[in-house]
Amino acid sequence: MTQDDMIQRIVIVGGGTAGWMAAAAFSRVLGAMPGLLITLIESDAIGTVGVGEATIPDICLFNNLLGINENLFMRETGATYKLGIEFVDWYKKGHSYVHPFGNYGIDMLGIEFHHMWLRGLSIGDNSNIDEYSIATMAGKMERFMRPDVNQPNSPLSKFSYAFQFDAGRYAQFLRRRSQAQGVERIEGKIVDTLLDSQNGHVRHVQLEDGSKIEGDLFIDCSGFRALLIGGAMGVGFEDWTKWLPCDRAVAMPCAYPNGQSGADSEPLTRSIAQPAGWQWRIPLQHRIGNGHVYSSAHMNAQEAEKILRDNLDGEVLGEANHIRFTAGHRKKAWVKNVISLGLSGGFLEPLESTAIHLVQTGISRILTLFPTRKCNVKEIERFNQQSIEDYVTIRDFLILHYKATSRDDSEFWDYCRNLEPPSGLADKLAMFESSGRVFRENNELFTETSWLSVMVGQGVKAGGYHPAAHLISEVETKERLRHIRGVIKQTANAMPAQADFLRQQGAIM
Ligand code: FAD
């Protein structure tokens, strides 16, 4: 490989969360490559989507890769900790459950804990699975500390955590780091794109003022506009509306009531099912992020906004932000020398906070398959295949929340309950319903704990459990379950309040 084959200029189109995450990671990892210039173009006039506040634990890996000090990051972005998602009214009205980060119970006899719990249910132990998750119990008690992997036998080693942060502040935080690491930022609106007549690669993008920005590799982070991947390259969209009918959101942050602080709240994101969708509640340090995701085939925008306004904790901050989207993804994430990241590449509603994670996965995949100027077909194909697998497995997990419900109080829920699940989800449901087994397939994002929490939480009934659960007597099974619940409760109770932990760490903004 000669110097001429090497990528000399990466152009990132768009400065939302996706654009600045890409800029920060590329400048950190590739910054020392000789002659490499990284440029990010963004338009203040267009702005960003302005939502996206809840994350999943892998974000910690991303922040570590960037060498970010966690306490500084928490202060700068008004972040709180997140130990899982509480789903309210999803299975039926008045019911709630938590999808926790981490595991349930402990491994017993080398089989997964939940088989022991299922056996317990069959012999009259009516405990709730939430009681076996340290993340759930601590979350409900408003407690937090970082996990302690040095105590493998303690519940303290059995959870992980993520953050709830102000996405605008996060992008600004990453922008400062990226610029300090040498990223050039250009403010301007892109109005045109020139393709090379020989190889079909993008040669340059043109701004409103006539200037042309040339590049070897273009990362399309232009949000739902998908300027390059959809516009210049004309890549089509795989539409999953039939499985995920929600196609609108209205977002509206609010203040905490009575001078309350976000640090005092539960370190949990909340998702509350509504007649034609669901509402999110994300407690940050300085405000609460709220939004209502709904199906426009079942509800209009005014009604959706009213439901949201009627269900806020405190005074509304700013205007309602109405957003349209389609569930699905670009048929190809990478074409020629254009790679899409973030909303330009697709969107799955934020029910499990996966969008920022998909940006992160895309970035690490680009770094792994980083091309030469030619952009090899093999690398492109691998990237595209893996990106689609990510979308498909997350899609199936999201559909589970809608499909497995007993709600029959609206046309929307009737539609969801009766929808035909994709084959991957149908298999998982059939396996659990016949034998109580849950599998994480291949390299999918969500673990057995995640699948189990939502299946159990949404009322899917296990048809059995692992035969080895019978090796322990009924009395002993009940006694062990009682003991584990007790240890978990006691451990959660001994953890500091989230507010105290944030204060101790100097992480309050
Ligand atoms: P954007 O933020 O839209 O940024 C696009 C950028 O492109 C902007 O800088 C814009 O100025 C620029 N641009 C566009 N056109 C041009 C042009 N012509 N010239 C120059 N610049 C241009 N994710 C999560 O992980 N957790 C959540 O809780 C979550 N909640 C969400 C809720 C909703 C309702 C929605 C819609 C998304 C949510 N997301 C969430 C997703 C998350 O917001 C996005 O994945 C993330 O913000 C990345 O967005 P982006 O950077 O791709 O796009």
Boltz pocket constraint, residues with backbone or C-beta under 6 A from the ligand:
constraints:
  - pocket:
      binder: B
      contacts: [[A, 13], [A, 14], [A, 15], [A, 16], [A, 17], [A, 18], [A, 19], [A, 41], [A, 42], [A, 43], [A, 44], [A, 46], [A, 47], [A, 48], [A, 49], [A, 50], [A, 51], [A, 52], [A, 53], [A, 54], [A, 55], [A, 167], [A, 188], [A, 189], [A, 190], [A, 191], [A, 221], [A, 222], [A, 223], [A, 224], [A, 225], [A, 227], [A, 249], [A, 251], [A, 291], [A, 323], [A, 325], [A, 341], [A, 342], [A, 343], [A, 344], [A, 350], [A, 353], [A, 354], [A, 355], [A, 356], [A, 357], [A, 359]]
      max_distance: 6.0
